[in-house]
Amino acid sequence: MSYYAYIRVSTKEQNTDRQLIAMEKLNIGRKNIYIDKQSGKDFERKNYIRLMKKLKPNDVLVLKSIDRLGRNYTEIINQWQYITKDLKADIIVLDMPLLDTTRSKDLLGTFISDIVLQLLSYVAENERISIRQRQLEGIEAAKRKGVRFGRPRKFIPANYKNIYKQYHKRKITKQQAKELIGCGETTFYKMMRELN
């Protein structure tokens, strides 16, 4: 029997320390901790797939919370069934002691665990949908206020039209024009299109 931990955050910028500390308290070795930094919308995650190849019967998978496993209701249920029934491994969800398959393996324990799992999986997916909706609403509100998204526009000197005319009349090279304007190839061609 081996203990494994799965840790997930949604983006590369997010921190895994909180989950790592919880796993270290359980003395789960670093080589048995699998971390993904990507969305929980599906299970196409490199380290999650590696973990599934490692799990054997009677092993234990530890999660900080059910939403770290994923945020897709159907997929969470399917993965839970796959791990506990097909692989015959156990799962412990630290933030929800009722989701500990190492404890109650009788019919009532399994029934309660399944009900709690379904409820929490629903909440996890609903939260993912809500987060996406809040993002879209926030972006729309920011656009209405004039906030621009993407890379900031590069400062273009006031005399760039004259430089372009010199380039167009072949008095200077493209390289000289880019240096005088202080821009790269893409910006230069974008300005040419705008001026044409």
C-alpha positions in Angstrom: 0.0 0.0 0.0 1.4 3.4 -1.1 0.1 6.9 -0.4 -0.1 9.4 -3.2 -1.2 13.0 -3.3 -2.7 14.9 -6.1 -2.4 18.7 -6.1 -4.0 21.1 -8.7 -4.2 24.8 -9.2 -5.9 26.4 -12.2 -3.0 28.5 -13.5 0.8 28.6 -13.5 0.8 31.7 -11.3 -1.2 30.2 -8.5 0.5 28.8 -5.5 0.5 25.1 -4.4 2.0 25.7 -0.9 -1.3 25.3 1.0 -1.9 21.9 -0.5 1.7 20.8 -0.2 1.8 21.6 3.5 -1.3 19.5 4.1 0.4 16.5 2.3 3.7 17.0 4.1 1.8 16.7 7.4 0.7 13.3 6.3 4.4 12.4 5.5 3.6 11.8 1.8 7.0 11.8 0.1 7.7 14.4 -2.7 8.1 11.6 -5.3 4.5 10.5 -4.6 3.0 14.0 -5.0 1.7 14.8 -8.4 1.0 18.5 -9.3 -0.8 20.0 -12.2 -1.2 23.7 -12.9 -4.1 23.8 -15.2 -7.9 24.0 -15.3 -10.0 21.3 -13.7 -12.5 21.3 -16.6 -11.3 17.9 -17.8 -8.7 15.2 -16.9 -6.3 15.7 -19.8 -3.6 16.7 -17.4 0.0 15.4 -17.7 0.7 14.6 -14.1 -2.8 13.3 -13.3 -2.4 10.8 -16.2 1.0 9.8 -14.8 -0.5 9.3 -11.3 -3.3 7.1 -12.7 -0.6 4.8 -14.2 1.1 4.5 -10.8 -2.0 3.7 -8.7 -2.4 0.1 -7.8 -5.0 -1.8 -5.7 -5.0 -0.8 -2.0 -3.0 2.4 -2.7 -4.5 5.6 -1.3 -4.9 8.9 -3.2 -5.1 12.0 -1.0 -6.7 15.2 -2.1 -7.0 18.5 -0.1 -10.5 19.0 -1.5 -12.7 17.5 -4.2 -12.4 20.5 -6.5 -8.7 19.9 -6.7 -9.6 16.6 -8.5 -11.6 18.5 -11.0 -14.6 20.8 -11.7 -16.6 18.7 -14.1 -19.4 17.0 -12.4 -19.7 13.9 -14.6 -15.9 13.5 -15.0 -15.4 13.7 -11.2 -17.9 10.9 -10.6 -16.4 8.8 -13.4 -12.9 9.3 -12.1 -14.0 8.4 -8.5 -15.6 5.2 -9.8 -12.5 4.4 -11.9 -10.1 4.8 -8.9 -12.2 3.1 -6.3 -13.9 0.4 -8.3 -11.7 -0.4 -11.3 -8.3 0.3 -9.8 -9.5 -0.7 -6.3 -7.6 2.1 -4.7 -8.9 4.3 -1.9 -9.4 8.1 -1.8 -9.2 10.5 1.1 -10.5 14.0 0.8 -9.0 16.0 3.7 -11.5 18.8 3.7 -14.4 16.4 3.7 -13.9 13.4 6.1 -17.1 11.7 4.8 -15.2 11.2 1.5 -12.7 8.7 2.9 -13.1 5.3 1.3 -10.5 3.8 3.7 -13.0 4.0 6.6 -16.5 2.8 5.8 -16.5 0.1 3.2 -19.9 -1.3 4.1 -23.0 -0.5 2.1 -24.1 2.5 4.3 -20.6 4.0 4.2 -20.5 3.7 0.4 -24.0 5.1 0.0 -23.2 8.2 2.2 -19.9 8.7 0.4 -21.6 8.5 -3.0 -24.2 11.1 -2.0 -21.6 13.5 -0.6 -19.4 13.0 -3.7 -22.3 13.8 -6.0 -23.2 16.9 -4.1 -19.7 18.2 -3.9 -19.0 17.4 -7.6 -22.1 19.4 -8.5 -20.9 22.4 -6.4 -17.4 22.2 -7.9 -18.7 22.3 -11.5 -21.2 25.0 -10.6 -18.4 27.1 -9.2 -16.4 26.7 -12.4 -19.4 27.9 -14.4 -19.8 30.8 -12.0 -16.1 31.8 -12.2 -16.3 31.8 -16.0 -19.5 33.9 -15.9 -17.9 36.4 -13.5 -14.8 36.6 -15.7 -16.9 37.4 -18.8 -19.0 40.0 -16.9 -15.8 41.6 -15.5 -14.2 41.8 -19.0 -17.4 43.3 -20.5 -17.6 45.9 -17.7 -14.0 46.8 -18.1 -14.4 47.2 -21.9 -17.3 49.5 -21.3 -15.0 51.7 -19.2 -12.5 51.8 -22.0 -10.0 49.3 -20.6 -8.0 47.7 -23.4 -6.9 44.1 -23.3 -3.8 42.6 -24.8 -0.4 44.1 -25.3 -0.2 47.8 -24.9 0.2 49.8 -28.1 3.8 50.7 -28.8 4.7 54.4 -28.7 5.1 55.6 -32.3 7.0 58.9 -32.9 5.1 61.8 -34.4 7.3 61.8 -37.5 6.6 58.2 -38.5 4.5 59.2 -41.6 7.6 61.1 -43.0 9.8 58.1 -42.3 7.3 55.9 -44.1 7.2 58.2 -47.1 11.0 58.1 -47.3 10.9 54.3 -47.1 8.1 54.2 -49.7 10.2 56.4 -52.1 13.2 54.1 -51.4 15.3 56.8 -49.9 15.8 54.6 -46.8 15.8 50.9 -46.2 13.2 49.0 -44.3 15.8 48.4 -41.6 16.6 52.1 -41.3 12.9 52.9 -41.2 12.3 50.4 -38.3 15.2 51.8 -36.4 14.1 55.4 -36.8 10.6 54.6 -35.7 11.8 52.2 -33.0 9.6 49.3 -33.8 9.9 45.7 -34.9 8.9 43.9 -38.1 5.3 43.2 -37.1 4.5 46.8 -36.0 6.2 48.2 -39.1 4.0 46.2 -41.4 0.9 47.0 -39.4 1.7 50.7 -39.7 2.2 50.3 -43.5 -1.2 48.7 -43.8 -2.8 51.5 -41.8 -1.1 54.2 -43.9 -2.0 52.5 -47.2 
